[in-house]
Amino acid sequence: MKKALIIGGGFAGCATAHQLELLGNWDVTLIEKSHILGAGVRTHWYGGHPHTYGPRHFLTDNENVYEYLNKYCPLRLLHHQMITYIESDGAFYNFPIHKDDIEKMPDADQIKYELNMTSNFLDAKNLEEYWIRSVGETLYNKFIKYYNHKMWLIDDNKRLDTFEWSQKIKVTKVREEGEKTEQLPNKSPIKEGPREAYDDVISAYPLAPNGYNDYFDISTNNTKVMLSTTIEKFDIPQKSVFIDGNKYEFDIIINTISPDILFDFSYGELPFIGRDIHKIVLPQEECFPDNVFFLYYANQEEFTRIVEYKKFTQHKAPTTLLGLEIPSLNGKYYPLPFKKELIRAKRYFNEMPENVFSIGRAGTYDYNIDIDDCIAQSMDVIERIR
């Protein structure tokens, strides 16, 4: 029986453990430094309310991945809107920016003039240039400028020399010369028609009060799970790790943590942005409008958004739980979308020998990776080792 090591017990790690179980004939070990599985997708309880660290709804345009997860973690479909507070206008508007809201803005004439003057945004060199070219300077300043300053803890959006992630839509995956590349959709980021968020993909959330937690148990049922365990040393070329002074060898390794850790930061450390999440219980049954799950704040306040968790969980209680999110260096939540860091990450990937795979948001150092991508990547690993 072949031996597999999975590094990290988040969604990518657990999904891979399950795929190996379904494949059969594998002895699988999963190592997780925390005392629990699920990472930021795990459901916890506060004030009697279930919550995750940040909203963790399931988004996908892959029906096979949806059907797989729905089989082991029954889901319900979501239909909701996201709105953004614009302090300069003293108003909430739809997010993504909606065409119908422009007429309500005090500077509507200037915005429409700028929209008529927009130029080709596909060859923009940075996030600021992309958004100004696509929506004009006024809408950029209202919705995009300061939000991204605080999101990435920077003071100049020209530093963000990638920008396809900022449309909040899935980019098109294409293959060129055997490698996957990303192709930006050739359309304006101004939304028309329905105000519903993610209306072009499946949006869902678990039916169970404890969210995805049962799936983490199901997916690792036949896996040797080592919680609260730290790998002291990696020997990736030999597909070996050292724990408590003992060496363990494997036939394959599936990594889901930042790839620089596996090589002792030999090319430098890959930067991430974290989150401080403040939980607030309010003495009322609901707080947000009926169809709104997120409130974004695009101004110079420290926080980026507020989430009302029971909108996702459908939890019944006379109180409600909000999560207020402040970007920080606490945790490795989001890889920085700087070209130089993506190049650094690729150097680490190039060091990985055959039968060593790196998946998940941290493992691929890709901000765009979500739950559905973690599952799809785990399935891809199986196809490659069959």
N, C-alpha and C positions, 0 to 999 in steps of 0.2 A: 504494500500500500504506500502510495506517495504521500509526502508530507508537505503541507502548506502552512505558511505563517502569514497572518493578517496583522498589520500594525495599525492600531486604532479601532475603537469600537463605536464610531459614529454610524451614520446611515450607510455610508459606502462600505465600511468594514463588515457590518452586520449583513448587508445585502449580498456581499461576496461570500460570506460564510454559508448563507442559505443556498446560493447558486452551486457551491461546491458540494453541499449535501445532496442537492437534487441530481448533480452529476454522478455522485457515488464514487466509492473507492479512493477517498481522500481522507487522510488523518489531518485535521485542521486545528491549529492553535491560533487563538486571537489574544493579543496583548493590549491592554488598555490601562493607561496610568491612573485614570480616575477610578472611583469605587462603583461606578454605574456605567451601563451601556446607553447609547443614544446621543451623547454629547448635547449640543444645543437644541436638538429635536425632542429630547426627553420631556415628558410632562411632569411637572411638579405641582405642589398645591400651596396656595397662600391665601389666608383669610377665607378658607373654604372653597376657593376657586382653583380650577385646573389652569395651568399656563405653561408655556414653553418660554425659553429665553429669546424673545423676538417672535414674531408671527411665523409659523411654520406650516402654512397651507401648502397643499400639493398642486403644483402647476405642471402641465405637460401637453405636448402635442403628439405624444407617442401613445397610441391606444393600447399597444401590447404591454407597455410598462404600466399604464393605468390598470389594465385587467389583472396583471400580476399582483400589484399591491392591493387592489380591491379584494382579491381572493383571500389574502392572509390578514388584511387590515381593512375591513369594510369601510367604505368612504361615502360621504354625501356630497353632492355638488353644491358649490357656492356661487352666488351671484351678488356682487357688491360693487360699490363705488369707492374711490379714494378722492379726498379733497385736500387742498393745500391752503393754508392761511397766508395771505399776502398783506403784511402790515401796512404798507404804503397806501393800499386801497381800503384797509379796514374790512376786508371781505374774504370769504372762502370761495375758492374756485375748484373746478374739476381738475384732477391730475390722472393721466396726462392732460396737458393743456387742451381744452376743448374749444372748437371754433365758435360755438354759440355763446361762450362766456365773454368773448372779446367785446361784444356790443355792450356788455355791462360795465366795462372798465372805464375809468374816467379819462384815460388817454387812448381810447379806441381808435380815433382817427390817426394818431401817430403810429399805432401798432399796425393798422391796415396798410398805411403807407410803407412801413418797413417790410411787411410781408410781401408787398408787390415788388420790392427791390431786392428780395433775397436772391442769392447766387448759388452756384453749385457747391453743395456741402460734402459731397462724397470724397473730395480730395483735400478736405480740411486737415490741418496739421496738429490741432489740439482741440480739447473740448470746448474752450471758449470760442474758437473760430467756427467750429462745427455748429454750435447753437446759434450764434449771431447770424451766420449765413443761412440757417434754416428757419429761424423764427424772428430775427431782428433783435436789436440791442435792448429794446424796452422789455419784451417778454423774457429775454435772457436775464436781465437784471432782476425781474420780479420772481421768476421761478427757479432759476438754475444757478446763478452766480454764488450766492452766499450759502445755499444748501450744500454745494460741492466743496466750498471752503471748509465747512465744518465736518462734512462727511469724511473727507480725506485729511483733515487737520493741516490744510495748506492755506496760503493766502494769495495764490495766483493759479487760476485754472489753465493757464498755458502750460503748466507743468504736466497736466494730464494729457499725454500725447497719444492716448487711445480714447475712444469715445463711443464705440458701438454698444457698450454695456449700458450707456446712460439713457437709451430710449425705453428701457424697461420692457423690451420685447425680445423674443428669441431671434438671434441672428441666423441667417441661412448657413448651413454646413455644406461645404463643397469640398471636392478632392482635387488637388493639383499635384501632379508628379508623385502620387502615392502618399501625400501628406494632407491632413485636414487643415483647411484654412477657413476663415470666417469672412462672409460677404455681407456688408451692410445693406439692409433693405433700401431700395431706391424709392423712398416715399417720405413725405413730410411727417415730422413728429406731432403735428397738430391733429388732434383726434376729431373726427366727425361722426355723426350718427349716435349710437347708444353711448351712454356715459359709463356703462358698466366696465370695470377694470378686467383685463385679461379675457375679453370676450372672444378672442381668437384661439384660445387654448382651453383645455379642461382645467377647471379650478375646483379643488375638493379638500375635505378635511375628514379625519377619522370620526366614525360614529361613537366609538367608545369614549367614556369620560376620561380615561387615562391616555387618550391620543394614540400615538404610535407604540406605546410601551410594550404591549403584548407582542407586537411584531418583532421587537428586539429579542424577546425570549424565544419566540417561534424560530426565528432565523438562526439562532445559535444553539438550538436544542441539542445538536450532535457535535458541537464544537467544544474544544477545551478552552474555556475562557479564563484568562488570568487577569483579574482586576487589581487595581492598586499596585501595578507592576511597572517598573521602569527598566527599559533596556539600557544597560551600562555602556555597551559598545556595539557598533555595527561593522560587519565585514561583508558588505554588499557584493563584491565580486565573487566571494565564496558562498554567498547566500546563507550567512551565519550571523547569529547575534549572541551576546553574552549577557546573562542574567545571574546575579548573585555569584559571579565568578565562574559560572558554568557556561560552556559553549553549546549552542543548539544549531544544528544544520537542517536545511530544508531544501526541497526540490523546487519550490516556487515561493516567492515573497510578493504579497500584495500590500503596498504601502498606501496609507490614507492621511499621513501627517505631512508637514512641510518637508520637501525633499532635501533641503539643506542639512537637516538634522542627521540624515542617514550618512552624510559624508563629512561630518564634523565641521560644517561651515567652511569647507575648503575654498569656495569661491566667494565667501561672504554670506552674511545672514540675509534672508529674504524678509522684507518688512511686511507687516500686517497692520490693519486697523482693528481695534477691539470695540467693545461697547460696555458702558455702565448702564444698567437697566434698573430703573427705580419703579417699584411696585406701589401702586396707590389704590386703596379701597375707598369707594365713595358710597354714601348712604342713600343710594337710589338704585332702582332695578336696572335702568339703562341710562347711558350718558350720551352716546352719539346718535345722530339721525338713523332711522330704521335701516337703511341700506348702506350705511357707511361703516367700514371696518378700520380704516386708517385715517388719521389726521396728520398731514405733513406740515412742516413749518420751514418756509424757505427764506427766512429773514436772519437776523444776526443773533437770535437767541441760541443758547448752547445746544439745545436738543434738536433732533432731526424729525422725530415723529412720535405720536402717541397711538397705542393700540388698545382697543377694548376687546379683551380676550373672549368674553362670552359670545361675541359675534361669530367667532370661529367654533367654539366648543358647544354652543347652545346650552350652556350650564344655566340652571334655574336657581335664582337666589334673589333676596330682596336688596342685596348690594351688588356692586359691579367692581371689577378689577381692571385697572389701567396699567399699561407698561410705558414708561417714558424713557426714551433711548437717547443717550448722550455718547457720541463718538469719543473714544479714548484709546490708550495703548494697553488697555486691560483685556488680554485675550487675543487669539488669532482668528478673527471672524472673517475678515475680508482682505484678500491679497491686493496690494496696490497695483492699479492698472497703468504702471509706467513701463515704457518699452524697455528701458535698461534693466528693469527687474525681471521682465518676461524673458529677456535674453539670458540673464543670470540663471533663472530657473531652467531654461533649456540646456544650459551647460551641465546642470545636475542630472537632468533626464538622459543626456548623452552618456553619462557615466554608468547608467544602469544596464547590466548585462541581460542576456536572454533569460526569460522567465522571472524577471523582476518587473513588476507593474506598479505604477503610481496613479491613483484614481481619487475622485472626490475633489471638493473645492480646494482644500489645502494641498492635497496630494498632486493635483495638476496645476496648482497656483493660478487658478482661473476664477475670477469673480462671478462669471456667468453660470457656474455649476450650481445646480439646485438638486432637490431630492430625486427628481425623475432622472437627471443625468447620472447621479450616483448609481441608481439601479441599472440604467442602460450600460454604464461603464463596467459594472460587475458582470453583466451578461456578456459583454464583449470580451472580458478576460477569459470566461469559460470557453467561448468560441475559439479563442487563440490557443488554448491549451488542450483541446480535445485530441 
